[in-house]
């Protein structure tokens, strides 16, 4: 995300981070959600030794909100993350 200039130096407001909609779609851009919600949550789960999700489906949302031709590195990385979490899923 940094190489594609999607990494933000400014954190969203606490109110924006409290969204209850999937991917905080009403208050954050998808790259903000990845940076300020998804990545910290995954780090927290790992650091606490807690179970990680059985499956992820971030790629479809990302592909619908970011132009594939503009951000191929980010889209490719998220596709790989989805695949890693979805191994063995039907």
ZIWO-V660580 format. One record per backbone hydrogen bond with DSSP energy under -0.5 kcal/mol. NH is the residue of the N-H (numbers start at 1). CO is the residue of the C=O. If there is no record, write none. Layout:
nh: (NH/NH)
co: (CO/CO)
This chain:
nh: (5/6/7/11/17/18/18/19/24/25/27/28/32/33/34/35/36/37/38/39/41/42/43/44/45/46/47/48/49/50/62/63/64/65/65/66/70/71/75/76/77/78/79/80/81/82/83/84/85/86/87/89)
co: (2/1/1/9/13/14/15/16/21/22/24/24/29/29/30/31/32/33/33/34/37/38/39/40/41/42/43/44/46/45/58/59/60/61/62/62/67/67/71/72/73/74/75/76/77/78/79/80/81/82/84/86)
